[in-house]
Amino acid sequence: MRRAALAFGGIALLLAAAGGCGSPPGGDDAAVATLQEDAAASGFARAYAPRPLVFPADHGAHRDFRHEWWYVTGNLDAPGGRRFGFQITFFRYGLTARPLPRRSRWAAAELYMAHFAVTDVANRRFRAYQRRGRGALGLAGARLAPFRVWLDDWRLESFEGDELPWALAVREGDLALRLLLRNTKPPVLQGEAGLSRKSAEPGNASYYYSATRLQAEGMLEVAGESFPVSGLAWLDREWSSSALAADQAGWDWFSLQFDDATELMYYRLRRKDGSADPHSAGSLVAADGAKTPLRPEDVELKVLDRWRTPDGAWYPARWSLAVKPLGKTWLIHPVVADQELREGSFRYWEGAVDVFPADRPDRPAGRGYLEMTGYAAAVRPGAGERR
């Protein structure tokens, strides 16, 4: 659901990477408006109504839609009590849905961007990287038979065929992650049978599914040290041709994996006036994989503390999340305060969190990931350094 604006936020960089494509004047806001207006003119489809999601076909690219992403986050444990969080994301952005004249081998109908981040909890260090490339000459792409999405040597791929388990392999300097991801539950179709509506505007929606409990196992290399790691990961898949509505400023997205083998996903879309958009939504996933939808009236979110970036942006730092139909409230704490990605053109906070019952704040109930966007919009991109 949540990353339409993120995909558009990186468009200026993506278009610059394409060489000669240019970028809309006026920065990211102008880019979003321009791309929304010309989606239909470029021949891209819109998500108007539910459609059957078919696996493994829907693990692959949807080139009739403007953009999509493969998003994997997770929490990993290593010997000696070391803990790490990780994120790897591959974004695909279509330039046109129509056949592309092949005047050059460099000609590309789509562009790719990828984000890679690792949180070293013991050392309280967060490292994040971004890559961009065109879908030409094998530099980046997405395919089935067998499944593979890649950008340079960063890749997420199956061993054979298209279904999980998938292998993840990413390296950047002295940081490298190799994981085997095994699914333990069927895909969860978010929203209305996989249709996730973002606003009242027809077609302002995405097709969205999640793998909410992946067993992850592999190796992590950090600054010359190698750690065998294992833990839980979460996969989100979305494709769309739209972005945030004009009155929406950003979102807060929670993916929580509880110790009782259940999961919770909730995204709160925030309006520019600070209120929650009525198209905020989520789901509870039972141990057997059954899904229960969450409506805005089912969830109460409260910000308990805030964290300030070195250049003056403020993010919520601790949360209270209550699910009223369950009569349960959890406290959500980031494992490291500074998990903000500010290496690219679109700044956002995405990091590992711990979850505690509100009535037993000394007893861990699970782990997860939290994404927050729109809080640094007024701050100069790239300003400031890590504390």
Legacy VTK file of the C-alpha trace (Angstrom):
# vtk DataFile Version 3.0
C-alpha trace
ASCII
DATASET POLYDATA
POINTS 387 float
0.000 0.000 0.000
2.215 2.526 1.525
5.004 3.276 -0.867
3.377 5.008 -3.809
4.728 8.370 -2.734
8.103 6.816 -2.008
8.303 5.497 -5.535
7.421 8.945 -6.856
9.792 10.599 -4.403
12.690 8.865 -6.120
11.551 9.679 -9.644
13.799 12.717 -10.034
16.816 10.530 -9.307
15.509 7.682 -11.421
14.914 9.925 -14.408
18.342 11.463 -14.024
19.834 7.981 -13.977
18.033 7.192 -17.236
20.110 9.776 -19.073
18.219 12.221 -21.271
14.782 11.474 -19.846
14.752 14.653 -17.773
12.656 15.314 -14.693
9.598 17.491 -14.114
10.384 20.991 -12.843
9.443 21.962 -9.314
10.817 18.965 -7.415
9.048 15.867 -6.126
5.585 17.441 -5.704
5.571 18.457 -9.365
6.834 15.011 -10.318
3.952 13.349 -8.478
1.349 15.605 -10.092
2.822 15.135 -13.542
3.024 11.377 -13.219
-0.533 11.079 -11.944
-1.829 13.126 -14.841
-0.028 11.202 -17.564
-0.479 7.664 -16.228
-3.507 7.051 -18.431
-1.926 8.847 -21.383
1.067 6.538 -21.114
-1.211 3.519 -21.341
-0.939 2.340 -17.735
-3.767 0.523 -15.987
-5.406 1.693 -12.752
-6.606 -0.411 -9.836
-10.380 0.145 -9.901
-11.804 -3.106 -8.556
-10.732 -6.374 -6.955
-9.220 -8.930 -9.302
-8.056 -12.467 -8.605
-4.468 -12.569 -7.370
-2.782 -15.621 -8.813
0.404 -17.194 -7.491
3.126 -17.524 -8.455
2.334 -15.204 -11.406
1.746 -12.161 -9.181
5.193 -12.500 -7.609
6.511 -11.186 -10.937
6.358 -7.782 -12.605
3.093 -6.058 -13.630
4.202 -3.932 -16.540
0.683 -2.730 -17.324
0.948 -0.680 -14.090
3.242 2.276 -13.581
5.123 1.182 -10.464
5.546 -1.656 -8.011
7.862 -2.892 -5.292
9.218 -5.984 -3.591
9.749 -5.007 0.043
11.443 -7.260 2.620
12.074 -6.271 6.245
13.013 -8.335 9.254
14.702 -8.870 12.597
17.681 -11.219 12.871
19.551 -12.748 15.796
23.212 -13.789 15.864
25.276 -15.766 18.410
26.228 -13.920 21.548
22.965 -11.999 21.711
23.703 -9.724 18.735
20.620 -8.420 16.948
20.146 -6.765 13.567
17.271 -5.273 11.607
17.289 -5.186 7.817
15.395 -3.761 4.848
15.828 -4.479 1.144
13.473 -2.955 -1.405
13.338 -3.140 -5.177
11.206 -0.498 -6.927
10.187 -0.783 -10.584
8.940 2.327 -12.393
7.470 2.071 -15.889
8.153 4.882 -18.349
5.556 3.618 -20.805
3.199 0.670 -21.090
3.436 0.750 -24.873
6.046 -1.078 -26.974
9.369 0.746 -26.920
11.175 1.423 -30.208
14.560 -0.281 -29.896
16.830 2.390 -31.347
19.543 1.587 -28.829
20.466 -1.278 -26.530
20.389 1.307 -23.735
16.746 2.173 -24.399
14.640 1.308 -21.365
10.885 1.135 -20.819
11.367 0.960 -17.060
13.713 2.175 -14.340
14.681 0.570 -11.037
15.666 1.813 -7.610
16.710 -0.273 -4.597
17.217 0.516 -0.904
19.321 -1.573 1.487
19.579 -0.848 5.215
20.897 -2.644 8.289
20.430 -1.710 11.941
23.186 -2.922 14.270
21.388 -2.811 17.615
24.381 -3.454 19.894
26.422 -0.671 18.309
23.359 1.544 17.793
24.348 2.080 14.194
22.080 2.392 11.161
23.486 2.116 7.640
21.457 2.685 4.467
22.260 2.664 0.752
20.451 3.402 -2.502
21.041 2.265 -6.067
19.372 3.235 -9.339
19.466 1.739 -12.810
17.646 1.235 -16.072
15.921 -1.944 -17.161
18.276 -2.517 -20.103
21.391 -4.531 -20.881
20.657 -6.803 -17.920
21.524 -4.022 -15.458
18.219 -4.346 -13.595
14.958 -6.164 -14.070
12.236 -8.484 -12.832
11.111 -11.783 -14.307
9.475 -15.150 -13.702
10.498 -18.677 -14.707
12.485 -18.550 -12.531
11.555 -15.617 -10.301
14.217 -12.939 -10.026
14.344 -9.194 -9.324
17.721 -7.466 -9.344
19.682 -4.259 -9.622
23.352 -4.829 -10.411
24.467 -7.537 -7.949
21.641 -6.919 -5.486
19.066 -9.646 -6.044
16.046 -11.507 -4.717
15.462 -14.801 -6.517
14.064 -18.312 -6.333
16.130 -21.462 -6.615
13.876 -22.930 -9.271
10.427 -22.007 -10.503
8.782 -18.981 -8.924
7.504 -19.883 -5.471
9.321 -19.451 -2.180
11.843 -20.193 -0.754
13.693 -17.212 -2.167
17.314 -16.214 -1.735
18.315 -12.642 -0.929
21.854 -11.444 -1.639
23.001 -7.843 -1.170
26.467 -6.350 -0.722
27.612 -2.754 -0.303
31.225 -2.210 0.734
31.932 -4.026 4.001
28.214 -4.767 4.557
26.661 -7.900 3.050
23.522 -9.937 3.686
22.638 -13.371 2.329
19.367 -14.944 3.433
17.119 -17.861 2.623
13.454 -16.856 3.047
10.923 -19.641 3.649
7.192 -18.938 3.811
5.179 -20.331 6.725
1.729 -18.937 5.840
-0.290 -18.370 2.663
-0.181 -14.862 1.144
-2.411 -12.349 2.905
-4.539 -10.338 0.463
-4.672 -6.881 1.991
-7.664 -4.583 1.657
-10.638 -5.870 -0.297
-9.420 -9.252 -1.614
-6.110 -7.597 -2.518
-7.433 -4.172 -3.599
-6.097 -1.498 -1.242
-7.942 1.813 -1.691
-5.975 4.956 -0.804
-8.661 7.608 -1.232
-12.191 8.138 -2.547
-10.891 8.881 -6.047
-11.644 5.925 -8.368
-8.468 4.124 -9.319
-6.396 5.649 -6.523
-5.588 2.200 -5.178
-3.089 -0.620 -5.407
-3.087 -4.395 -5.530
-1.406 -5.501 -2.343
-0.450 -8.765 -0.681
1.923 -9.717 2.129
3.867 -12.736 3.330
3.652 -11.922 7.018
5.916 -14.598 8.553
8.980 -15.666 6.627
11.630 -17.771 8.312
14.971 -16.143 7.516
18.372 -17.774 7.840
21.780 -16.875 6.455
24.917 -14.780 6.940
25.530 -11.130 7.680
28.899 -9.448 7.204
29.565 -6.182 9.024
32.942 -4.414 8.934
34.931 -7.595 8.479
32.921 -9.710 10.927
30.644 -12.535 9.761
27.586 -13.598 11.729
25.274 -16.558 11.148
21.799 -15.051 11.558
18.226 -16.256 11.796
14.882 -14.671 12.524
11.641 -13.499 10.977
11.047 -11.413 7.849
8.030 -9.819 6.153
7.406 -9.408 2.410
5.129 -6.722 0.963
4.155 -6.628 -2.722
2.204 -3.817 -4.355
1.575 -2.507 -7.829
-0.322 0.612 -8.837
-0.436 3.651 -11.116
-1.420 6.240 -8.500
0.018 8.091 -5.523
-1.206 9.917 -2.444
-4.268 12.138 -2.731
-3.783 15.907 -2.766
-4.827 16.286 0.882
-2.610 13.450 2.191
0.822 14.182 3.692
2.224 10.718 4.454
1.632 7.570 6.437
2.667 5.467 9.437
2.918 1.753 8.627
3.301 -1.016 11.201
4.175 -4.655 10.501
4.256 -6.533 13.814
5.083 -10.199 14.369
3.993 -11.464 17.756
5.486 -14.303 19.770
2.186 -16.223 19.598
2.620 -16.664 15.787
0.106 -13.936 14.897
0.774 -10.727 12.943
-0.656 -7.241 12.644
-0.376 -4.795 9.754
-1.806 -1.308 9.967
-1.183 1.849 7.986
-2.474 5.239 9.040
-2.708 7.656 6.140
-2.173 11.183 7.466
-3.884 14.223 6.014
-2.097 17.542 5.754
-4.224 18.902 8.599
-2.854 16.161 10.864
-5.971 13.992 10.954
-6.165 10.331 9.992
-7.589 9.591 6.560
-10.657 7.286 6.602
-8.930 5.032 4.064
-6.397 3.951 6.676
-6.589 0.171 7.064
-4.902 -3.004 8.196
-5.322 -6.627 9.149
-4.799 -9.183 11.889
-3.388 -12.543 10.813
-4.092 -15.561 13.005
-1.642 -18.385 13.629
-3.422 -20.450 10.968
-3.186 -17.606 8.406
-6.792 -16.403 8.651
-7.135 -12.643 8.099
-9.347 -10.204 10.002
-9.585 -6.712 8.450
-8.922 -3.654 10.600
-10.847 -0.424 9.987
-9.822 3.019 11.237
-12.416 2.853 13.997
-10.882 -0.417 15.226
-7.451 1.096 15.906
-6.299 3.882 18.189
-2.769 5.215 17.710
-1.059 7.562 20.156
2.391 9.130 19.925
4.160 8.819 23.295
7.483 10.438 22.468
9.300 12.140 19.589
12.817 12.111 18.168
14.498 15.027 16.412
16.863 14.568 13.468
20.128 16.536 13.487
18.645 18.946 10.934
15.391 19.616 12.724
12.761 17.112 11.547
10.604 15.460 14.212
9.435 11.833 14.093
7.273 9.907 16.545
9.654 7.793 18.661
7.315 5.640 20.753
3.753 4.601 20.075
0.716 3.126 21.743
-1.401 0.976 19.405
-4.774 -0.293 20.621
-6.967 -2.750 18.728
-10.401 -2.124 20.186
-12.156 -5.347 19.072
-9.435 -7.340 20.869
-9.301 -5.116 23.920
-5.514 -5.089 23.616
-2.973 -2.286 23.605
0.704 -2.549 22.725
3.655 -0.216 23.208
5.999 0.078 20.229
9.614 1.153 20.751
12.307 1.619 18.073
15.461 -0.387 18.822
17.548 2.606 17.656
16.193 6.154 17.476
17.898 7.126 14.205
16.732 4.745 11.475
15.967 7.448 8.929
16.893 6.881 5.278
18.114 10.193 3.938
20.562 9.081 1.279
18.083 9.577 -1.581
15.689 12.275 -2.742
12.836 11.012 -0.559
13.486 10.887 3.187
11.628 8.485 5.412
12.081 6.541 8.656
12.065 2.759 8.386
13.343 0.682 11.252
13.196 -2.257 13.626
10.916 -2.025 16.656
10.070 -4.002 19.789
6.492 -4.612 20.943
5.314 -4.838 24.573
1.856 -5.284 26.135
0.720 -1.990 27.642
-0.206 -3.745 30.882
3.143 -5.588 31.063
5.710 -3.211 29.568
8.553 -5.330 30.975
7.530 -8.419 28.977
8.320 -8.463 25.192
5.407 -9.574 23.005
7.041 -9.452 19.582
9.074 -7.514 17.059
8.385 -5.701 13.852
9.105 -2.852 11.485
7.741 0.677 11.322
7.744 3.078 8.387
6.976 6.807 8.706
6.866 9.266 5.807
6.079 12.935 5.349
7.684 14.163 8.563
10.831 15.578 6.928
9.134 17.191 3.926
10.065 20.714 4.993
13.707 19.855 5.735
16.413 20.071 3.102
17.047 16.516 1.764
20.384 15.056 2.764
21.129 17.668 5.422
22.668 16.606 8.705
24.757 13.649 9.792
24.166 10.660 12.035
24.575 11.346 15.731
LINES 1 388
387 0 1 2 3 4 5 6 7 8 9 10 11 12 13 14 15 16 17 18 19 20 21 22 23 24 25 26 27 28 29 30 31 32 33 34 35 36 37 38 39 40 41 42 43 44 45 46 47 48 49 50 51 52 53 54 55 56 57 58 59 60 61 62 63 64 65 66 67 68 69 70 71 72 73 74 75 76 77 78 79 80 81 82 83 84 85 86 87 88 89 90 91 92 93 94 95 96 97 98 99 100 101 102 103 104 105 106 107 108 109 110 111 112 113 114 115 116 117 118 119 120 121 122 123 124 125 126 127 128 129 130 131 132 133 134 135 136 137 138 139 140 141 142 143 144 145 146 147 148 149 150 151 152 153 154 155 156 157 158 159 160 161 162 163 164 165 166 167 168 169 170 171 172 173 174 175 176 177 178 179 180 181 182 183 184 185 186 187 188 189 190 191 192 193 194 195 196 197 198 199 200 201 202 203 204 205 206 207 208 209 210 211 212 213 214 215 216 217 218 219 220 221 222 223 224 225 226 227 228 229 230 231 232 233 234 235 236 237 238 239 240 241 242 243 244 245 246 247 248 249 250 251 252 253 254 255 256 257 258 259 260 261 262 263 264 265 266 267 268 269 270 271 272 273 274 275 276 277 278 279 280 281 282 283 284 285 286 287 288 289 290 291 292 293 294 295 296 297 298 299 300 301 302 303 304 305 306 307 308 309 310 311 312 313 314 315 316 317 318 319 320 321 322 323 324 325 326 327 328 329 330 331 332 333 334 335 336 337 338 339 340 341 342 343 344 345 346 347 348 349 350 351 352 353 354 355 356 357 358 359 360 361 362 363 364 365 366 367 368 369 370 371 372 373 374 375 376 377 378 379 380 381 382 383 384 385 386
